[in-house]
């Protein structure tokens, strides 16, 4: 990751190098792909390429079929009135 940051500094300048590096580090952490992403970055470095963030996001995004379905059941707000009344009585 450090070598890629150095490469990005040379090619794109400080601001863009920082933005890209932060995105790469966040992706590696959030998607638990540190080693695999580091391998791809090493390939890009060897070819003197800037990593394609769009392609990397697509590659490391979760499979929509594997995502759990979340169902949220809302309770009636009147339930909270009972809690308020109990607090006032105490």
Secondary structure, DSSP 8 states (H G I E B T S, - for coil): -HHHHHHHHHHH-HHHHHHHHHHHHHHHHHTT-HHHHHHHHHHHHHTT----HHHHHHHHS--GGGS---------THHHHHHHHHHHH-
